[in-house]
């Protein structure tokens, strides 16, 4: 072993015991006690990149981004491979949380990702074009999986309208972890990863409203969603889009909707009278005119949006009980 080089050696039994115990404590949420043990492990084996990787991971769990960045940089300095190490991914998350864009760019490139040369006025990398993904909001609480657009490897812009229990809004950017927990598939066979939210990165000023619609047909419902989108905001039929899933189902490979016709999704745990595709079925019919709808729009616009929607087809549309919920 070379003391000041990057040569690897087998960690001591004391290091392994301290590390194993620390991760048991992390699983119990005892971060302070785990931190003392991981600091001891780093003192025992300061030339081992895993010592600093583990500390960086702990600081990420604690959302202590300055410490996560510092430990992560010590970890990558001791790596014995130049590209693809998860140490760089953790550095990228910490740098993104801190808006340290030069380091974030360096981290993603070192991990092996292509980072275009474009930058926003703030300095953040742009144009990575990572596509769509799903993110699990409040993963340790009343978790909810929503759709979004990946801004970079550590952030997603929320494009669904989250339920008020999540405390999140349409248009917000959330920082997310690097390892997906589950997938969502479409009828075309495309699959999308589900990432766990770490924390809110950028809030949205647009409030969330809930309203009861009378929409005679799916086309009537679709017209409201299009009207909201054309105005630069969003409407979402929660009666169709929300499914209640247990944790095991949520973290597995799941279809993104219930499918067509009379197909019943065995993973949908919603009940009659509650949100969710199965909860809004009626005997012998798939469509129920009364819909619970989420709307993301400013207070000055939302009533005019709904009134305009009704005015376009007053015989088949109506609304009531509008309430701001988040």
C-alpha positions as CSV (number, residue, x, y, z in Angstrom):
1,X,0.0,0.0,0.0
2,X,1.2,3.5,-0.8
3,X,0.4,6.0,2.0
4,X,0.0,9.1,-0.2
5,X,-1.1,7.4,-3.4
6,X,-4.3,5.7,-4.7
7,X,-3.3,2.2,-4.0
8,X,-6.0,0.0,-2.5
9,X,-5.8,-2.2,0.5
10,X,-8.2,-4.4,2.5
11,X,-10.0,-2.3,5.2
12,X,-9.4,-3.3,8.8
13,X,-11.9,-5.3,10.8
14,X,-12.5,-2.2,13.0
15,X,-13.3,-0.1,9.9
16,X,-15.8,-2.8,8.7
17,X,-17.5,-3.0,12.0
18,X,-17.9,0.7,12.4
19,X,-19.2,1.1,8.9
20,X,-21.7,-1.8,9.2
21,X,-23.0,-0.4,12.5
22,X,-23.3,3.1,11.0
23,X,-25.5,1.9,8.1
24,X,-27.7,0.0,10.5
25,X,-28.1,3.3,12.5
26,X,-28.8,5.2,9.2
27,X,-31.6,2.7,8.5
28,X,-33.1,3.6,11.9
29,X,-32.8,7.3,11.2
30,X,-30.0,7.8,13.8
31,X,-27.8,10.1,11.7
32,X,-25.8,11.7,14.5
33,X,-24.7,8.3,15.9
34,X,-24.0,7.1,12.4
35,X,-21.9,10.2,11.7
36,X,-19.7,9.5,14.7
37,X,-19.0,6.0,13.6
38,X,-18.3,7.0,9.9
39,X,-16.0,9.7,11.1
40,X,-14.2,7.1,13.2
41,X,-14.0,4.8,10.1
42,X,-12.5,7.7,8.1
43,X,-9.9,8.3,10.8
44,X,-9.0,4.6,10.7
45,X,-8.7,4.4,6.9
46,X,-8.3,8.0,5.6
47,X,-6.7,6.7,2.3
48,X,-9.7,4.6,1.4
49,X,-12.2,6.3,-1.0
50,X,-15.1,4.4,0.6
51,X,-14.5,6.1,3.9
52,X,-15.3,9.5,2.3
53,X,-18.0,8.1,0.0
54,X,-19.9,6.8,3.0
55,X,-19.6,10.2,4.8
56,X,-20.8,12.0,1.7
57,X,-23.7,9.6,1.5
58,X,-24.6,10.3,5.2
59,X,-24.4,14.1,4.6
60,X,-26.7,13.7,1.6
61,X,-29.3,11.9,3.8
62,X,-29.0,14.8,6.2
63,X,-29.2,17.4,3.4
64,X,-25.9,18.9,4.7
65,X,-24.7,19.8,1.2
66,X,-21.5,21.7,2.2
67,X,-20.3,18.6,4.1
68,X,-21.5,16.3,1.4
69,X,-19.5,18.2,-1.2
70,X,-16.4,18.3,0.9
71,X,-16.5,14.5,1.7
72,X,-17.4,13.7,-1.9
73,X,-14.4,15.6,-3.3
74,X,-12.1,13.7,-0.9
75,X,-13.7,10.4,-2.1
76,X,-13.1,11.1,-5.8
77,X,-9.5,12.2,-5.2
78,X,-8.8,8.7,-4.0
79,X,-10.6,6.8,-6.8
80,X,-8.6,4.2,-8.7
81,X,-10.8,4.6,-11.8
82,X,-11.3,7.8,-13.8
83,X,-14.9,7.5,-14.9
84,X,-18.3,6.1,-13.9
85,X,-17.9,5.9,-10.1
86,X,-21.0,6.6,-8.0
87,X,-18.8,8.9,-5.9
88,X,-19.0,11.4,-8.8
89,X,-22.8,11.2,-8.9
90,X,-23.0,12.1,-5.2
91,X,-20.7,15.1,-5.9
92,X,-23.0,16.1,-8.7
93,X,-26.1,16.0,-6.4
94,X,-24.3,18.1,-3.7
95,X,-23.0,20.6,-6.3
96,X,-26.5,21.0,-7.8
97,X,-28.0,21.5,-4.4
98,X,-25.5,24.3,-3.8
99,X,-25.7,25.7,-7.3
100,X,-22.0,25.1,-7.8
101,X,-22.4,24.7,-11.5
102,X,-18.7,24.3,-12.5
103,X,-18.4,21.4,-10.1
104,X,-21.7,19.9,-11.2
105,X,-20.6,20.0,-14.8
106,X,-17.3,18.4,-13.9
107,X,-19.0,15.7,-11.8
108,X,-21.5,14.7,-14.6
109,X,-18.7,14.6,-17.1
110,X,-16.5,12.5,-14.8
111,X,-19.3,10.1,-14.3
112,X,-19.5,9.6,-18.1
113,X,-22.4,11.8,-19.1
114,X,-22.4,14.2,-22.0
115,X,-22.9,17.8,-20.9
116,X,-23.6,20.3,-23.7
117,X,-21.7,23.6,-23.8
118,X,-24.8,25.7,-23.2
119,X,-25.4,27.5,-19.9
120,X,-28.2,29.5,-18.5
121,X,-27.7,33.0,-17.1
122,X,-27.3,31.5,-13.7
123,X,-24.4,29.3,-15.0
124,X,-26.3,26.0,-14.8
125,X,-25.8,23.5,-17.6
126,X,-28.7,23.4,-20.1
127,X,-29.7,21.2,-23.0
128,X,-28.9,17.8,-21.5
129,X,-32.2,16.5,-23.0
130,X,-32.7,13.7,-20.5
131,X,-36.4,13.4,-21.3
132,X,-39.2,12.5,-19.0
133,X,-39.2,10.6,-15.7
134,X,-41.3,10.2,-12.6
135,X,-40.4,11.4,-9.2
136,X,-41.7,10.1,-5.8
137,X,-42.6,13.2,-3.7
138,X,-42.3,12.9,0.1
139,X,-40.9,9.3,-0.2
140,X,-40.7,8.9,3.6
141,X,-44.2,10.2,4.2
142,X,-47.5,10.1,2.2
143,X,-45.6,9.4,-1.0
144,X,-46.9,10.4,-4.4
145,X,-45.4,9.6,-7.8
146,X,-45.8,12.4,-10.4
147,X,-44.5,13.0,-13.9
148,X,-41.9,15.6,-14.8
149,X,-39.1,16.7,-17.1
150,X,-35.5,16.0,-16.2
151,X,-33.5,19.3,-16.1
152,X,-30.3,17.5,-15.4
153,X,-29.2,14.3,-13.7
154,X,-30.3,15.5,-10.2
155,X,-33.4,17.7,-10.9
156,X,-36.9,17.2,-12.2
157,X,-39.4,19.9,-13.1
158,X,-42.8,18.7,-11.9
159,X,-45.4,18.7,-14.7
160,X,-48.2,16.8,-13.0
161,X,-50.4,18.6,-10.5
162,X,-49.5,17.0,-7.1
163,X,-52.1,16.3,-4.6
164,X,-52.1,18.8,-1.7
165,X,-50.9,16.2,0.8
166,X,-47.5,16.3,-0.9
167,X,-47.0,20.0,-0.2
168,X,-45.6,20.3,-3.8
169,X,-46.9,22.4,-6.7
170,X,-46.9,22.1,-10.5
171,X,-43.8,23.7,-12.0
172,X,-41.6,23.2,-9.0
173,X,-38.1,21.7,-9.4
174,X,-37.1,19.0,-7.0
175,X,-33.7,17.5,-6.2
176,X,-33.8,13.8,-6.6
177,X,-31.6,10.8,-5.8
178,X,-29.6,8.9,-8.4
179,X,-30.9,5.4,-8.0
180,X,-34.5,4.8,-9.3
181,X,-37.0,3.0,-7.1
182,X,-39.5,1.5,-9.6
183,X,-40.6,2.2,-13.2
184,X,-43.7,3.3,-15.0
185,X,-44.5,1.9,-18.4
186,X,-46.8,3.1,-21.1
187,X,-49.1,1.2,-23.5
188,X,-46.4,1.7,-26.2
189,X,-43.9,-0.3,-24.1
190,X,-41.8,2.7,-23.1
191,X,-40.5,2.6,-19.5
192,X,-39.5,5.5,-17.3
193,X,-37.6,5.5,-14.0
194,X,-39.1,6.6,-10.7
195,X,-36.6,8.7,-8.7
196,X,-37.1,9.6,-5.0
197,X,-37.3,13.3,-4.1
198,X,-34.6,14.5,-1.8
199,X,-35.8,18.1,-1.3
200,X,-37.5,21.0,-3.0
201,X,-34.9,22.8,-5.2
202,X,-37.0,25.7,-6.6
203,X,-40.6,26.5,-5.5
204,X,-43.5,27.5,-7.8
205,X,-45.6,30.6,-7.3
206,X,-48.6,29.0,-9.0
207,X,-51.2,27.8,-6.5
208,X,-53.1,24.5,-6.7
209,X,-56.9,24.4,-6.8
210,X,-59.4,21.6,-6.6
211,X,-62.7,21.9,-8.3
212,X,-65.6,19.5,-9.0
213,X,-66.5,19.4,-12.7
214,X,-69.5,18.2,-14.5
215,X,-68.1,17.0,-17.8
216,X,-70.5,15.0,-20.0
217,X,-67.7,13.3,-22.0
218,X,-64.0,12.8,-22.0
219,X,-63.8,15.4,-24.7
220,X,-65.3,17.9,-22.4
221,X,-62.7,17.1,-19.8
222,X,-59.9,17.2,-22.3
223,X,-61.0,20.6,-23.4
224,X,-60.4,22.1,-20.0
225,X,-56.9,20.5,-19.8
226,X,-56.1,22.0,-23.3
227,X,-57.5,25.4,-22.3
228,X,-55.3,25.5,-19.2
229,X,-52.2,24.4,-21.2
230,X,-52.8,27.0,-23.9
231,X,-52.8,29.6,-21.1
232,X,-49.4,28.4,-19.9
233,X,-50.7,26.5,-16.8
234,X,-52.3,23.1,-16.2
235,X,-55.4,21.2,-15.3
236,X,-55.5,17.5,-14.4
237,X,-58.4,15.1,-14.0
238,X,-57.5,13.5,-10.6
239,X,-60.4,11.2,-11.0
240,X,-58.5,9.4,-13.8
241,X,-54.9,10.1,-13.0
242,X,-54.7,9.2,-9.3
243,X,-54.2,5.6,-8.2
244,X,-53.7,4.5,-4.6
245,X,-50.8,2.0,-4.5
246,X,-49.1,0.1,-1.7
247,X,-45.3,0.7,-1.3
248,X,-44.4,-2.6,-2.9
249,X,-46.5,-1.8,-6.0
250,X,-45.3,1.8,-6.2
251,X,-41.6,0.7,-6.2
252,X,-42.1,-2.0,-8.8
253,X,-42.5,-1.9,-12.6
254,X,-46.0,-0.5,-13.0
255,X,-48.2,0.6,-16.0
256,X,-48.7,4.3,-16.1
257,X,-52.5,3.9,-16.3
258,X,-55.2,1.3,-16.0
259,X,-55.5,0.5,-19.7
260,X,-58.6,0.5,-21.9
261,X,-62.0,-1.1,-21.7
262,X,-63.1,-3.2,-18.7
263,X,-59.5,-4.1,-17.6
264,X,-59.2,-3.9,-13.9
265,X,-55.7,-3.1,-12.5
266,X,-55.0,-5.6,-9.6
267,X,-52.5,-3.1,-8.2
268,X,-55.0,-0.2,-7.8
269,X,-55.9,0.0,-4.1
270,X,-58.4,2.8,-4.4
271,X,-62.0,2.3,-3.3
272,X,-65.4,3.4,-4.7
273,X,-66.0,7.0,-4.0
274,X,-62.3,7.8,-3.6
275,X,-59.7,9.2,-6.1
276,X,-58.4,6.7,-8.6
277,X,-59.5,5.0,-11.8
278,X,-61.2,2.1,-10.0
279,X,-62.7,4.4,-7.3
280,X,-64.6,6.3,-10.0
281,X,-66.2,3.5,-11.9
282,X,-69.9,3.1,-12.1
283,X,-71.8,-0.1,-12.8
284,X,-71.7,-0.8,-16.5
285,X,-69.9,2.4,-17.5
286,X,-66.3,3.7,-17.4
287,X,-67.1,7.4,-17.5
288,X,-68.6,9.4,-14.6
289,X,-69.5,13.0,-15.4
290,X,-68.6,14.3,-12.0
291,X,-64.8,14.7,-11.9
292,X,-62.4,15.9,-9.2
293,X,-59.9,18.1,-11.0
294,X,-56.7,19.8,-10.0
295,X,-55.9,23.1,-11.5
296,X,-52.6,25.0,-11.4
297,X,-53.2,28.6,-12.2
298,X,-53.0,32.1,-10.6
299,X,-56.0,33.2,-8.5
300,X,-56.7,36.0,-11.0
301,X,-57.1,33.5,-13.9
302,X,-58.6,30.3,-12.5
303,X,-62.3,31.3,-12.4
304,X,-62.2,32.9,-15.8
305,X,-60.6,29.7,-17.2
306,X,-63.4,27.6,-15.8
307,X,-66.1,30.0,-16.9
308,X,-64.6,30.1,-20.4
309,X,-64.6,26.3,-20.5
310,X,-68.3,26.2,-19.6
311,X,-69.2,29.0,-22.0
312,X,-67.9,26.9,-24.9
313,X,-70.4,24.1,-24.2
314,X,-72.9,25.1,-21.5
315,X,-75.1,22.1,-22.0
316,X,-72.4,19.5,-21.2
317,X,-70.1,21.4,-18.7
318,X,-70.3,23.0,-15.3
319,X,-68.2,23.5,-12.2
320,X,-68.6,24.1,-8.5
321,X,-66.7,24.1,-5.1
322,X,-63.5,25.7,-6.3
323,X,-60.9,25.7,-3.4
324,X,-57.2,26.6,-3.2
325,X,-55.5,23.7,-1.5
326,X,-51.7,24.3,-1.9
